[in-house]
Amino acid sequence: MIIVSACLCGINCRYDDGNSLNEKVLKLLQEGKAIPVCPEQLGGQTTPRAAHEISNGTGADVLDGKCKVKGIDGQDSTEEFLKGAYETLSIAKVSDAKIAILKARSPSCGCGKIYDGTFTGNKIDGNGVTAELLKRNGIKIYTEEDEFEHS
């Protein structure tokens, strides 16, 4: 089984109440090979919600208690992002998922590059909170921008 960001399946769960439909990811879901998750919703965030970024660090730093996830409105949502990451990990474990395909640059799901916390579009090297937690637990992470096996 593969864990996928729900927004990539066309589910309107993004912060702006939209989605990021990716036909290859949707095909995995339709074939019964994928489980859609939205870590932010699993953590208790509403849809729509304020845009969020990791402030002064990466998902690794959030997991290690070194920085926070904040909304563009200044709201500290670190606890919700952590809860969503651990809920996603639980789903991955019970479904024996070894792969996740997650939304690029998201503060939860981004892998390799995320926004820098200034809400200016600048990117830094690092992972979102959920992507980092899944990686730490041996799950291979891709984004929808990567080439991934979908057979």
Buried (B, 14 or more C-beta within 10 A) or exposed (E): BBBBBBBBBBBBBBBEEEBBBBEEBBEBBEEEBBBBBBBBBBBEBEBEBBBBBBBEBBBBBBBEEEBBBBBEEEEEBBEBBBBBBBBBBEBBEEBEBEBBBBBBBBBBBBBBBBBBBEBEEEBEEBBBBBBBBBBEEEBBBBBBEEEBEBE
